[in-house]
Amino acid sequence: MKSSPSLIAIAVSVAFSTLSFSSAANAQQAQQSQPPSTLNTVVVRATRPTTAPDNVNDPDQTADVSKTGTPIGDLPMTVQEIPSGLLKEQGATKLQQSLSNATGVNSGGPDAKGFFDHFMIRGLQAQIYTDGFSDGDQVNGVSHSLNGVERIEVLEGPGSSLFGSGPPGGTINIVHYTPSPTLQYGGSIQAGSFGTVWGSAYVTGPTGLSGLNYRVDATGARSDGYRSLSYWDKEIRPAVEWKFGDHKIDFSLEAQDSRSTPDSYGIIYYNGTPIRNVPFDAKYSTPFAYARASYVRPTLTDEWKVSDVLTINNRLSFLHRSLEFFGNGDSSKTKVVGNEVVNRQLRQQNDSDNTLDYQLEPVWKFATGNVKHTLLTGFEYQHQTINTDRSTADLPNIEDVFAPVPPETSIASLHFLCDAKHSCDNDHLVANFYSLYATDQVDATSKLKIRVGVRKDWWQTSLTPNITVPGRVDNEGVPILAGNTYSRNDAPVSWNIGALYKLTPWMSPYFGISKSYLTNFNSENTQTGIGAPESALQYEVGVKFSLLDGQYVLNTALFDVSRDNVATPTTVNNIETVVYDSQRTQGGEASLDAGITDNWHVIANFTAQHAYVTSNPQGITAVGHRPQDVPAFMANLWSTYTFAIAGHPGFHVGAGINYMSKVYSDISNINSVPSYVIANAAFGYQANHWGVDLNVHNLTNRRYFIAANEAGAYLGEPLSAYVTLHADF
């Protein structure tokens, strides 16, 4: 039976017509789904074993991000999995709290605004995917919770033939639980510092119809925020799975409504670093900062097993995302002069993003002689439209940087302007991406694994401005005028090649080379979408170790990534602009996942990298400088130990540290954020069907900064504690 396009269209239409999502201001309960499990066991998708070690680098587990069902230990690249059981130990409820478990990942980067997820991998921007579908806009994105999340997959380096246009840093893929044929239900509630309350609930099981199962995950959260940066979030994700004949059809519908308080300035720079000797909650951002974001994403997939040789995957997703916010314009022109904070601005912005993504992926399994092949072939079509409208108002100076009081009293008194010195636009953007691709995972022998991929893309991007902004030009100096449509066509070829050899049962050296391209199509710097695409080339060599049947897993890698035509926001002569430079990152990393004993588990990772600007034809003297938010060193450690008290097993204690070296605010390298080390701890008890956990963050109450923006730096969380009660049946 062939997958019917009309069936897909009808399902998507029904999903939209029946969706009703509340926007009440108080978040209720619900979040991450977790089937019954012990502390060190995690139930996973039906395509994988029903139980698996709660490891980040289990070489026998497969990752959806590979698209070929290949065990991680056979991939000639760095791929890591972060399972939900580990996140549960650490008390994580958001994606941002999860990624320290993977090497080379940190928050921030150009155009990070502090209220949605923005990450760097190996010093380069990363793209976030949900179950293999991108978040749409490359810059102004989504804040992800862990609602119904089974695991997080991290592919480091260009996605190349697998994902097409994407940032060169890597791919973060969020994988959700699928419906189960067995009735299971449960929930969690967390309460703690800063008025934080978070709740989750799930239920999954059979519908009573043969082969048709369901699952519903829901989440609600609210917090006053540790710098009075309040937020609330509500999400729901119903899903059904229908198995009949040779087909497995999955339909899910994600919906989120969230509100947050942007703090683009954070703590202002003074003499090259964030100002000292001010209270932790000192505010330089406007008191009217506000952001509301919502999205809905129906997804329909059909896995059709035609034969033992051929499986055809039809996958369709539609994402609608809207963003409304008032936030301070972040640029280096906002600074301290004397004791005053000058050149403050407030931006108002409204974005709407609609992305349709269709993927047809036949997967062939066959042999040529003694050589086994898993050949992924594919066609992908993406249609994306973005409407963005913004203007900017000047704000009065803050008179005393050491005792800041933002003097603006109402938004009504402000004058929002649109000119070369006031960031603004009113644009309609359209993109069509067509792709043909193939990746062959080859078992040349029982020891030699080869992976080769190629992707041909055809990109059509266009920009239609509704207003003329004085002084606005594209990257070739052509004025951008209202009423005209500016378009660009590109047809790049991405590719990757790699090989892994199992030198011994416990040691596998590998190498990989990958080439990728990025369209720079986004709602933040809209004119970059009609410019030449960015390109990246990565070389990687490494050794994967798996000792004592996977009890000790150590992965090491050296990498060299260069990228050209990078759209980099900066400020020139007090005017916000975008320059195009070239960058390079060279470094090495190691990750350890060790079961020291049956009771003692250790996860650790370390990254050393040298990132620098290699050219800058726009004339800014930045060659040799470090890009924004790229640390030279990062290290993370998490360890847990289970034990019994008075003969009662199930108790556990955990501890960890996070380290990051200093980072710079932009490619001028004038302002920097100091390095930090923070410590965390956990204690809990796990019974058969319920458990309780206490997580304490930043034990020494150190003041530290998680990312550097151009005007100031984002503060990390101070000493805080959270108690989580969860039950699964």
URRA-V277254 format. One record per residue. N is the residue number from 1. D_FIRST is the distance of its C-alpha to the first C-alpha in Angstrom with 2 decimals. Layout:
n-><N N>
d_first-><D_FIRST D_FIRST>
This chain:
n-><1 2 3 4 5 6 7 8 9 10 11 12 13 14 15 16 17 18 19 20 21 22 23 24 25 26 27 28 29 30 31 32 33 34 35 36 37 38 39 40 41 42 43 44 45 46 47 48 49 50 51 52 53 54 55 56 57 58 59 60 61 62 63 64 65 66 67 68 69 70 71 72 73 74 75 76 77 78 79 80 81 82 83 84 85 86 87 88 89 90 91 92 93 94 95 96 97 98 99 100 101 102 103 104 105 106 107 108 109 110 111 112 113 114 115 116 117 118 119 120 121 122 123 124 125 126 127 128 129 130 131 132 133 134 135 136 137 138 139 140 141 142 143 144 145 146 147 148 149 150 151 152 153 154 155 156 157 158 159 160 161 162 163 164 165 166 167 168 169 170 171 172 173 174 175 176 177 178 179 180 181 182 183 184 185 186 187 188 189 190 191 192 193 194 195 196 197 198 199 200 201 202 203 204 205 206 207 208 209 210 211 212 213 214 215 216 217 218 219 220 221 222 223 224 225 226 227 228 229 230 231 232 233 234 235 236 237 238 239 240 241 242 243 244 245 246 247 248 249 250 251 252 253 254 255 256 257 258 259 260 261 262 263 264 265 266 267 268 269 270 271 272 273 274 275 276 277 278 279 280 281 282 283 284 285 286 287 288 289 290 291 292 293 294 295 296 297 298 299 300 301 302 303 304 305 306 307 308 309 310 311 312 313 314 315 316 317 318 319 320 321 322 323 324 325 326 327 328 329 330 331 332 333 334 335 336 337 338 339 340 341 342 343 344 345 346 347 348 349 350 351 352 353 354 355 356 357 358 359 360 361 362 363 364 365 366 367 368 369 370 371 372 373 374 375 376 377 378 379 380 381 382 383 384 385 386 387 388 389 390 391 392 393 394 395 396 397 398 399 400 401 402 403 404 405 406 407 408 409 410 411 412 413 414 415 416 417 418 419 420 421 422 423 424 425 426 427 428 429 430 431 432 433 434 435 436 437 438 439 440 441 442 443 444 445 446 447 448 449 450 451 452 453 454 455 456 457 458 459 460 461 462 463 464 465 466 467 468 469 470 471 472 473 474 475 476 477 478 479 480 481 482 483 484 485 486 487 488 489 490 491 492 493 494 495 496 497 498 499 500 501 502 503 504 505 506 507 508 509 510 511 512 513 514 515 516 517 518 519 520 521 522 523 524 525 526 527 528 529 530 531 532 533 534 535 536 537 538 539 540 541 542 543 544 545 546 547 548 549 550 551 552 553 554 555 556 557 558 559 560 561 562 563 564 565 566 567 568 569 570 571 572 573 574 575 576 577 578 579 580 581 582 583 584 585 586 587 588 589 590 591 592 593 594 595 596 597 598 599 600 601 602 603 604 605 606 607 608 609 610 611 612 613 614 615 616 617 618 619 620 621 622 623 624 625 626 627 628 629 630 631 632 633 634 635 636 637 638 639 640 641 642 643 644 645 646 647 648 649 650 651 652 653 654 655 656 657 658 659 660 661 662 663 664 665 666 667 668 669 670 671 672 673 674 675 676 677 678 679 680 681 682 683 684 685 686 687 688 689 690 691 692 693 694 695 696 697 698 699 700 701 702 703 704 705 706 707 708 709 710 711 712 713 714 715 716 717 718 719 720 721 722 723 724 725 726 727 728 729>
d_first-><0.00 3.81 6.68 8.89 12.51 13.94 12.70 14.48 17.45 17.85 17.82 20.39 22.42 22.63 23.67 26.48 27.65 28.01 29.54 33.19 34.97 38.66 41.19 44.15 46.46 46.69 43.85 42.86 41.24 37.99 36.54 35.06 32.95 34.02 33.00 35.85 37.33 40.63 42.38 41.11 37.60 34.55 31.28 28.37 24.62 22.44 21.62 25.37 28.09 29.09 32.57 33.93 37.36 38.10 38.66 38.31 37.87 36.30 35.36 32.72 30.65 27.80 27.67 24.72 26.96 26.61 22.79 22.77 23.39 26.84 29.74 32.37 34.95 33.18 32.88 35.69 36.16 37.31 34.62 35.78 34.27 36.22 35.02 35.61 38.10 40.40 40.25 41.12 44.17 45.30 44.89 42.59 40.90 40.11 38.48 41.92 43.41 40.84 41.00 44.38 42.54 41.17 43.44 44.52 43.22 45.59 45.57 46.80 46.92 47.65 47.03 46.49 47.71 47.66 45.31 41.86 40.43 41.64 41.79 43.09 41.96 44.40 46.37 43.58 41.32 38.03 34.84 33.15 29.40 27.60 24.48 24.23 25.02 28.57 31.15 31.58 35.33 36.76 40.15 40.37 37.63 36.81 38.74 36.38 37.02 35.41 33.60 30.86 31.18 30.43 31.80 32.85 32.09 34.56 34.00 37.40 37.88 35.75 31.98 31.94 28.68 26.71 27.77 29.45 32.35 33.97 37.43 38.71 39.71 36.34 33.30 33.43 30.04 30.06 27.45 26.94 26.31 22.93 22.82 24.05 23.46 27.27 29.57 31.65 33.83 36.75 38.66 41.37 44.39 46.56 49.97 52.50 54.65 54.94 53.69 50.19 47.93 44.25 41.89 38.32 36.23 32.77 30.94 27.65 26.15 23.85 23.33 23.56 19.97 18.00 16.49 17.76 20.72 22.96 25.69 28.45 30.99 34.06 37.16 40.52 43.43 46.80 49.79 53.14 52.59 55.02 56.72 56.21 52.97 51.14 47.42 44.94 41.19 38.59 34.89 31.97 28.43 26.09 22.65 19.82 17.14 14.31 12.81 10.33 8.58 7.99 8.11 11.59 12.34 16.03 18.14 21.87 24.79 27.98 31.18 34.68 38.09 41.03 44.64 46.86 50.24 50.22 53.13 52.92 56.52 56.65 60.06 61.73 62.96 66.72 68.42 65.11 63.50 62.45 65.67 67.30 69.55 67.56 66.00 62.47 61.37 63.24 61.29 61.41 58.28 58.64 58.71 56.29 53.39 50.19 46.47 43.60 40.04 36.79 33.14 29.81 26.51 23.12 20.37 16.59 14.47 10.95 11.23 8.15 9.90 8.60 12.02 15.57 16.16 13.46 12.24 11.02 12.74 12.59 15.89 17.89 21.42 24.21 27.75 30.74 34.03 37.56 40.89 44.38 47.34 51.06 52.02 54.77 54.27 54.35 56.42 59.39 61.72 61.74 64.47 67.82 70.99 74.08 72.99 70.69 66.91 66.56 63.93 61.63 58.91 56.28 52.95 50.94 47.31 44.20 40.79 37.40 34.36 30.84 28.22 24.60 22.67 19.19 18.11 15.36 16.07 14.54 16.65 17.72 19.83 21.98 25.65 28.24 30.89 31.84 30.48 27.30 25.14 22.76 21.87 20.61 19.76 19.34 19.80 21.40 22.82 25.41 27.43 30.49 33.37 36.52 39.51 42.58 46.06 49.00 52.79 55.52 58.86 61.85 63.01 66.59 67.77 67.94 71.66 71.72 69.01 70.40 70.20 67.36 67.13 64.76 67.04 64.52 64.74 62.06 59.22 60.85 63.78 61.72 61.23 57.81 58.19 56.19 57.89 58.12 59.57 57.23 53.56 51.61 48.83 46.81 43.82 40.42 38.14 34.83 32.73 29.63 28.37 25.99 25.23 23.84 24.37 24.05 25.55 26.09 27.29 29.15 30.71 33.37 35.17 35.30 37.71 36.76 33.84 33.21 31.15 30.85 29.16 29.46 28.38 29.20 29.65 30.63 32.44 33.83 36.13 38.61 41.40 43.05 46.14 47.47 50.90 53.11 54.26 57.63 57.47 53.70 52.43 49.41 49.71 51.32 53.97 52.66 53.45 50.55 51.44 50.07 48.02 46.94 43.48 43.55 40.53 39.62 37.03 36.46 34.28 34.99 33.59 33.23 33.11 33.85 34.89 36.08 36.90 37.75 39.80 40.35 44.04 44.56 42.36 43.66 44.07 41.61 42.97 40.63 40.79 38.58 38.97 36.87 37.29 35.94 36.57 36.89 37.06 39.58 37.80 39.00 40.95 44.07 45.34 43.47 45.26 43.90 40.43 41.90 43.71 42.92 40.34 41.50 40.80 41.06 41.47 41.48 42.89 42.43 43.77 43.83 44.02 41.90 43.74 42.41 45.20 45.47 41.76 40.93 43.85 45.28 43.01 44.78 43.14 45.35 44.72 46.77 45.35 46.50 44.65 45.97 44.81 46.09 46.41 46.09 46.54 49.18 50.76 54.54 57.71 60.09 63.39 62.24 59.20 55.65 53.82 51.14 52.16 50.12 51.04 49.79 49.53 49.21 48.64 49.74 49.66 48.67 47.14 46.79 44.97 45.81 43.99 46.30 46.56 50.34 50.54 48.33 49.71 50.16 47.38 48.12 46.00 47.79 47.14 49.43 49.03 51.71 51.04 53.12 51.64 53.66 53.68 54.08 54.78 55.40 56.20 56.94 60.22 59.92 61.67 58.78 58.27 58.40 57.76 55.06 52.06 51.76 50.88 50.54 52.47 53.98 53.32 51.06 51.00 49.46 50.05 48.71 49.85 49.38 51.23 50.51 53.42 54.92 57.80 60.03 57.52 54.62 51.76 49.23 51.51 50.74 52.55 51.28 52.92 52.02 53.35 52.00 53.88 53.53 56.14 57.37 55.31 56.37 55.73 55.00 55.66 59.36 59.72 62.60 61.27 59.74 58.60 60.17 58.45 57.82 57.28 56.19 55.79 53.51 53.57 51.66 52.49 50.37 49.64 46.34 46.16 43.23 41.83 43.89 45.75 48.14 48.75 51.52 50.90 53.83 53.43 56.15 58.69 61.57 60.85 60.89 60.52 57.80 55.51 51.76 51.46 53.73 53.34 55.68 58.14 57.93 56.09 53.79 55.44 53.72 53.88 57.30 57.97 55.56 54.20 51.13 50.49 46.95 46.24 42.75 41.26 37.98 37.05>
